[in-house]
Structures are given as C-alpha cells and as structure tokens.
C-alpha cells in the first residue's frame, strides 16, 4: 500500500492509527488500489448519523 500511495510504511502506520489524515489525491489512489469508490472508503471510517448516540 505504501508503494501505491507513494508514502513510507511509517506514514501508512500513522494513517492506520488515525494520527494523520489522507489527502484527496491519496484517497483516490487508495480507492483505485482497492477497486472501490472513494466515498465507500470515507463511509467505512466515518460514523454514520444513525450510529451516533447508540
């Protein structure tokens, strides 16, 4: 994944831990890597309104 995104493995680890964000360009590259729309990735990591407060 780090090679596809053009970042170091340490940067990937920081992304996974939520310590840093992801640029739109890198988000699109990640979506390309996994063969899915970028919004699907965003919805997978963001709480949905119906999930809040439960």
C-alpha positions in Angstrom: 0.0 0.0 0.0 2.8 2.4 0.8 4.3 2.0 -2.6 0.9 2.6 -4.3 0.3 5.7 -2.3 3.9 6.9 -2.7 4.5 7.2 1.1 6.6 5.4 3.6 5.5 2.4 5.6 5.7 4.6 8.7 3.3 7.1 7.2 0.9 4.2 6.5 1.1 3.2 10.1 0.3 6.7 11.2 -2.7 6.7 8.9 -3.9 3.5 10.3 -3.6 4.8 13.8 -5.5 7.9 12.9 -2.6 10.2 13.7 -2.6 11.9 10.3 -5.2 12.5 7.6 -5.2 11.5 4.0 -5.1 13.9 1.1 -7.8 13.7 -1.6 -5.2 12.5 -4.1 -4.0 9.7 -1.8 -7.6 8.8 -1.0 -8.3 8.4 -4.7 -5.2 6.3 -5.1 -6.3 4.1 -2.2 -9.7 3.7 -3.8 -8.1 2.7 -7.0 -5.9 0.2 -5.1 -9.0 -1.5 -3.6 -11.2 -1.1 -6.6 -13.9 0.8 -4.9 -15.4 4.4 -5.0 -13.7 6.9 -2.6 -16.9 7.6 -0.9 -17.1 4.0 0.2 -13.8 4.3 1.9 -15.0 7.5 3.6 -18.2 5.9 4.8 -16.3 3.0 6.2 -14.2 5.2 8.5 -16.8 7.9 9.4 -19.6 7.3 11.9 -22.9 7.4 10.2 -25.6 9.6 11.7 -27.8 6.6 12.7 -24.8 5.1 14.5 -24.2 8.1 16.8 -25.6 8.0 20.3 -26.2 4.3 20.5 
